[in-house]
């Protein structure tokens, strides 16, 4: 068993299923579409609070929805990538002193 700092205790390769890659690709397209809609809405002045419902086809709520969908899509992409495409490696790190170590060090009973 590994005892030195930096020794690898456990290593499991990533499964990398094709369906997860497909979902990530679809989510990337959804994030791209929502981002383009949001930036287009800002550039065309759809965020005007005074004339939000009369002159413009969308309102600030729609811009907020597109931006939140883009952020949610990015969060799902990161979550899926971490779950299915990164290796699981457990490395020995520095052990912090516990209560029993203080008892032994100062000879307390």
C-alpha positions in Angstrom: 0.0 0.0 0.0 1.3 3.5 -0.9 2.4 5.6 2.0 4.5 8.3 0.5 3.1 11.7 -0.6 2.3 11.7 -4.3 1.8 7.9 -4.6 -1.3 6.9 -6.6 -3.6 4.8 -4.5 -6.3 4.2 -7.0 -6.7 4.9 -10.7 -9.8 4.2 -12.8 -9.9 5.2 -16.5 -12.8 7.3 -17.7 -15.7 5.4 -19.4 -16.2 7.9 -22.3 -19.6 6.8 -23.6 -20.7 8.0 -27.0 -24.1 9.0 -25.8 -22.6 11.4 -23.3 -20.5 12.9 -26.1 -23.7 13.3 -28.1 -25.5 15.0 -25.2 -22.5 17.4 -24.7 -22.6 18.2 -28.4 -26.3 19.0 -28.4 -25.9 21.1 -25.3 -23.1 23.0 -27.0 -25.4 23.9 -29.8 -28.2 24.9 -27.3 -25.7 27.1 -25.5 -24.5 28.7 -28.8 -28.1 29.4 -29.9 -29.0 31.0 -26.6 -25.9 33.0 -26.5 -26.4 34.3 -30.0 -30.0 35.2 -29.2 -28.9 37.1 -26.1 -26.2 39.0 -27.8 -28.4 39.8 -30.7 -31.1 41.1 -28.3 -28.7 43.3 -26.6 -27.3 44.7 -29.9 -30.7 45.5 -31.3 -31.9 47.2 -28.1 -34.5 44.6 -27.0 -33.6 45.3 -23.3 -35.2 48.8 -23.3 -37.4 48.8 -20.2 -39.7 51.6 -21.5 -40.6 50.2 -24.8 -40.2 46.5 -23.9 -43.6 45.2 -24.9 -44.9 47.7 -27.5 -42.1 48.1 -30.1 -39.9 45.0 -29.6 -40.7 41.4 -30.3 -39.1 40.3 -27.0 -38.7 41.7 -23.6 -36.1 41.7 -20.8 -37.6 38.5 -19.4 -36.8 36.7 -22.7 -33.2 38.0 -22.6 -32.9 36.7 -19.0 -34.3 33.3 -20.1 -31.8 33.0 -22.9 -28.9 34.0 -20.7 -29.9 31.6 -17.9 -30.4 28.8 -20.4 -26.8 29.4 -21.7 -25.4 29.3 -18.1 -27.4 26.1 -17.3 -26.2 24.5 -20.5 -22.6 25.3 -19.6 -23.1 23.9 -16.1 -24.5 20.6 -17.5 -21.7 20.3 -20.0 -19.1 20.7 -17.2 -20.9 18.2 -15.1 -21.2 15.6 -17.8 -17.5 16.1 -18.8 -16.3 15.7 -15.2 -18.5 12.6 -14.7 -17.7 10.7 -17.9 -14.5 12.1 -19.4 -12.0 12.6 -16.5 -10.1 9.9 -14.9 -10.7 9.0 -11.2 -7.3 9.2 -9.5 -6.7 9.1 -5.8 -3.3 10.4 -4.7 -1.8 10.3 -1.2 -1.6 13.8 0.3 -0.3 15.3 3.5 -2.1 13.9 6.5 -3.3 16.6 9.0 -2.7 15.8 12.7 -5.7 14.3 14.4 -6.8 14.5 18.1 -4.9 11.2 18.9 -1.7 12.6 17.5 -1.8 15.5 19.9 -2.4 13.1 22.8 0.7 11.1 21.8 2.8 14.2 21.2 2.2 15.8 24.6 1.8 12.4 26.4 -1.7 13.1 27.7 -3.7 10.3 29.0 
